[in-house]
Amino acid sequence: MTIDYKKTVTMDSSGFVLLAEFIPSIVQEIRYYSTYNFVGDRIDGYEEPVALLTIEAARALKGVSNEMNAHGYRLKIFDAYRPATAVKHFVLWGIEDLDLRMKPYFYPKLMKQELFAKGYIASQSSHSRGSTVDLTLLDMKTGKELDMGSPFDLFDEVSHPDYKGVTEEQYANRMLLQKAMIRNGFEPIDCEWWHFTLKNEPYPDTYFEFPVSAEYLKR
């Protein structure tokens, strides 16, 4: 498996913002900075546990945040901008057949190679264009995540947004998030309830490589 970047790849971070400064109410749990992810290691390119997005995507997400805040919910961000170097890390991990440490937690029913074939992991990710975000909703009263029927990054049919095997409440929670994101200009995908890309993304043909770091934005 190889990455063939036929489009522009750049280190220019001038069109990006630190999401927590733009939307102070968000909660962040940047999984790829930690070791609790499907690889089991901190992912290359994640130098700080912060979320970065293009200014256009951040503005649209602020609309979602304002709407959800009014209904008693906060946004919780798992991932946003993802450097191309991180995607390369995923691909190299996919080639290493022996590393199955996190299989029971994130892909219990699939072989590693199937994660790419089924669209859960891409060799060229929309996250690297800077306008894709992985997120869920927190209930302000309880401080807990809404029950979506499956956890973030569980690569399984149960994580498909329209999966009918979840409860009515879990499905309603998924649709609450999805409809708010769509109303504010984002598009979902068919295999992950948490994943959305800005429909009119500013850099549809550009993939970025600068690290996930608040300090990098100041350079």
GIGI-V666808 format. One record per pair of residues at least 6 apart in sequence whose ideal C-beta (glycine too) atoms are under 7 Angstrom apart, sorted by the first residue. I is the first residue (numbers start at 1). J is the second residue. If there is no record, write none. Layout:
i:I j:J
i:I j:J
This chain:
i:1 j:91
i:1 j:94
i:1 j:95
i:1 j:116
i:1 j:123
i:3 j:87
i:3 j:88
i:3 j:91
i:3 j:123
i:3 j:124
i:5 j:124
i:5 j:207
i:7 j:205
i:7 j:206
i:7 j:207
i:8 j:205
i:8 j:206
i:8 j:207
i:9 j:84
i:9 j:207
i:9 j:209
i:10 j:206
i:10 j:208
i:10 j:209
i:11 j:209
i:11 j:210
i:13 j:210
i:13 j:216
i:13 j:217
i:15 j:54
i:15 j:55
i:15 j:202
i:16 j:52
i:16 j:53
i:16 j:54
i:16 j:81
i:16 j:130
i:16 j:217
i:17 j:53
i:17 j:55
i:17 j:58
i:18 j:50
i:18 j:52
i:18 j:214
i:18 j:217
i:19 j:26
i:19 j:51
i:19 j:52
i:19 j:53
i:19 j:58
i:19 j:77
i:19 j:80
i:20 j:26
i:20 j:28
i:20 j:50
i:20 j:51
i:22 j:58
i:22 j:62
i:23 j:61
i:23 j:62
i:23 j:65
i:25 j:65
i:25 j:69
i:25 j:74
i:26 j:65
i:26 j:74
i:26 j:75
i:26 j:77
i:27 j:74
i:27 j:76
i:27 j:138
i:28 j:49
i:28 j:50
i:28 j:51
i:28 j:77
i:29 j:76
i:29 j:78
i:30 j:46
i:30 j:49
i:30 j:50
i:30 j:51
i:30 j:79
i:31 j:37
i:31 j:78
i:31 j:79
i:31 j:152
i:31 j:153
i:32 j:43
i:32 j:46
i:32 j:79
i:32 j:86
i:33 j:42
i:33 j:46
i:33 j:48
i:33 j:49
i:34 j:42
i:35 j:41
i:35 j:42
i:37 j:43
i:37 j:153
i:38 j:102
i:38 j:106
i:38 j:107
i:38 j:153
i:39 j:93
i:39 j:102
i:40 j:101
i:40 j:102
i:43 j:86
i:43 j:89
i:44 j:85
i:44 j:86
i:44 j:89
i:45 j:83
i:45 j:85
i:45 j:86
i:45 j:211
i:45 j:212
i:46 j:86
i:46 j:212
i:47 j:211
i:47 j:212
i:47 j:213
i:48 j:212
i:48 j:213
i:48 j:214
i:50 j:212
i:50 j:214
i:51 j:77
i:51 j:80
i:52 j:80
i:52 j:81
i:52 j:212
i:53 j:61
i:53 j:80
i:53 j:81
i:53 j:130
i:53 j:131
i:53 j:133
i:54 j:130
i:54 j:131
i:54 j:202
i:54 j:203
i:56 j:131
i:56 j:198
i:56 j:202
i:57 j:130
i:57 j:131
i:57 j:133
i:57 j:198
i:57 j:201
i:60 j:184
i:60 j:185
i:60 j:186
i:60 j:198
i:61 j:133
i:63 j:184
i:64 j:75
i:64 j:180
i:64 j:181
i:64 j:184
i:65 j:75
i:67 j:180
i:68 j:74
i:68 j:75
i:68 j:137
i:68 j:180
i:72 j:139
i:72 j:140
i:72 j:141
i:73 j:137
i:73 j:138
i:73 j:139
i:73 j:140
i:74 j:138
i:74 j:140
i:75 j:135
i:75 j:137
i:76 j:135
i:76 j:136
i:76 j:137
i:76 j:138
i:76 j:145
i:77 j:133
i:77 j:135
i:78 j:134
i:78 j:135
i:78 j:152
i:78 j:194
i:79 j:127
i:79 j:134
i:80 j:133
i:81 j:127
i:81 j:130
i:81 j:208
i:81 j:212
i:82 j:125
i:82 j:127
i:82 j:128
i:83 j:128
i:83 j:208
i:83 j:209
i:83 j:210
i:83 j:211
i:83 j:212
i:84 j:128
i:84 j:207
i:84 j:208
i:84 j:209
i:85 j:209
i:87 j:123
i:87 j:124
i:87 j:125
i:87 j:128
i:90 j:121
i:91 j:123
i:93 j:99
i:94 j:112
i:94 j:113
i:94 j:115
i:94 j:116
i:94 j:121
i:97 j:112
i:106 j:153
i:106 j:154
i:106 j:155
i:107 j:115
i:107 j:155
i:109 j:156
i:110 j:155
i:115 j:121
i:115 j:155
i:116 j:123
i:118 j:191
i:119 j:191
i:120 j:155
i:120 j:191
i:126 j:132
i:126 j:197
i:128 j:207
i:128 j:208
i:129 j:201
i:129 j:203
i:129 j:204
i:129 j:206
i:129 j:207
i:130 j:203
i:130 j:208
i:131 j:197
i:131 j:198
i:131 j:201
i:131 j:202
i:132 j:195
i:132 j:196
i:132 j:197
i:133 j:196
i:134 j:152
i:134 j:194
i:134 j:195
i:135 j:194
i:136 j:145
i:136 j:146
i:136 j:148
i:136 j:152
i:136 j:177
i:136 j:194
i:137 j:145
i:137 j:146
i:137 j:176
i:137 j:177
i:138 j:144
i:138 j:145
i:139 j:146
i:146 j:173
i:147 j:169
i:147 j:170
i:147 j:173
i:148 j:170
i:148 j:173
i:148 j:174
i:148 j:193
i:149 j:158
i:149 j:166
i:149 j:167
i:149 j:170
i:150 j:156
i:150 j:158
i:150 j:159
i:152 j:194
i:157 j:163
i:158 j:165
i:158 j:166
i:159 j:191
i:159 j:192
i:159 j:193
i:160 j:190
i:160 j:191
i:161 j:174
i:161 j:178
i:161 j:188
i:161 j:190
i:161 j:193
i:174 j:193
i:178 j:188
i:181 j:188
i:181 j:196
i:185 j:198
i:185 j:199
i:185 j:200
i:186 j:196
i:186 j:197
i:186 j:198
i:186 j:199
i:187 j:196
i:187 j:197
i:187 j:199
i:188 j:195
i:188 j:196
i:189 j:195
i:210 j:216
